[in-house]
Amino acid sequence: MEYGDRGAVVVLRWRGCLSAIEYGDNGAVEILREEADELPAADPTTKQKQQARTPPSRHLDEEEEAACCYWKTKRLLLLPDELYGQFPTHVIDAERTQVAGIRYYNDLYGVRAVINVYEPKVKKNSNDLSQTGIEINNGPKGLVDSIVACYSVSPSSYGDSFARFHVVWSNGMLNTSCVDHDCPGFVQTSHNVGLGGRVQPVSVYNGPQYVITIFIFKDPKTKNWWLAYGENNTPIGYWPNSLFSTFGDKGKFSFWGGQAYGSTASSDSPQIGSGHFASEGYGKASFMRNIQIVDQNNNLVTPNENKGFSVTTDKRKYTVDGYKINKSGMHMYYGGPGNLV
């Protein structure tokens, strides 16, 4: 693919997803339920089956549950009205991409979030996909380096509608993109989490809610970018710094939220998140909480709310709402039904 004036990073990245080889059964990526008294028992045959399992996720305590339900609503700018002309054109391809989330600009040495997991509906006869995750980027327009960790639903790639865990990297200068182990790049040091593996269980609308925790950060000594998973930040693997051209020693902008991509993502848009608008709140709308960044002193800190803004390509289909910032980080609801109302 040649880089054009619009959507180079997203298009290249998701073309990689759409053309990714079918890995078969890489093992289930399991997330523990947030009610501690209902945690599933460990399968003693897991290692023998070589199935990937995630570190246990921490359940929400009463204070956190209350915080999820009563996040302070603050007005964030919406992309179509106030910021469309200011939003970097290398991120949005309006014909093939829909987004709903938070874009953040600052010096970044890592990004982290606790992510509510759903299985958004994507039409099986389309080439579209819907993904939710975190990413960190650097580089000028058309030459952006990017690292992404997410779960996505892509029936055209896997023949099913399951949420699957993926990592993606791209080098804008070399016009290179790769998903999971589709090509050399990501070095996996632990197989507790299977790349391309199914994420389960998933949240139920107005029912049990499940989360995963993802952390991308730069090792200040080796300069490699690491992926950690779970509440204890268990290292899964790393992207060698040599893969990238424009990252330098840090990222310059990031995104937390959901994206839909494909040939009909704008005309016949799939769901993002739970498939419900952000205003429906906890248990109904997808959320991200404890969004944090790594600063120049290698500390996890709360983002500066003046350096971030919400983005939604079409607020008739997707919204971002009800967020707050506290000592634990940034929180938000996001998503929507697309055209699958």
Secondary structure, 3 states (H helix, E strand, C coil): CCCCCCCHHHHHHHHHHHCCCCCCCCCCEECCCCCHHHCCCCCCCHHHHCCCCCCCCCCCCHHHHHHHHCCCCCCCCCHHHHHHHHCCCCCCCCCCEEEEEEEEEEEECEEEEEEECCCCCCCCCCCCEEEEEEEEEECCCCCCEEEEEEEEECHHHHCCCCCEEEEEEEECCCCEEEECCCCCCCEECCCCCCCCCEEECCCCCCCCCCEEEEEEEECCCCCCEEEEECCCCEEEEEECHHHCCCCCCCEEEEEEEEEEECCCCCCCCCCECCCCCHHHCCCCCEEEEEEEEECCCCCEECCCHHHEEEEECCCCCCEEEEEEEECCEEEEEEEECCCCC
